[in-house]
Amino acid sequence: MKVNIQSIHFDADQKLLDLITKKVEKTKTFYEGIDNIMVYLRLEKDEHKENKTVEIKLNAGGKDIFAKENSNTFENAIDLVIDKIIAQVKKQKEKIQEKA
């Protein structure tokens, strides 16, 4: 599985990239058909405290899955978005198994 991480409007440090890769790779335990995961990190320019955005896009069983979360830190945002992605991956896996 390949994890591509793009940071927009800033340069992410290696510690953050490693954390994201580790957490994103957990999705593989729920569905083995995931080959490529795109992660976008954005630092929004606004006055809100929750100006860190994490978006994840992947393909599971022929269906694109997408989730997006904002938080005051990238670590919190990645935890929130991973929960959403895992729920969607599990749902997609159930649909695939029902068809079989």
Buried (B, 14 or more C-beta within 10 A) or exposed (E): EEBEBEBEEEEBEEEBBEBBEEBBEEBBEBBEBBEEBBBBBBEEEEEEEBBBBBBBBBBBBEEEBEBBBBBEEBBBBBBBBBEBBBEBBBEBBEEBEEEE
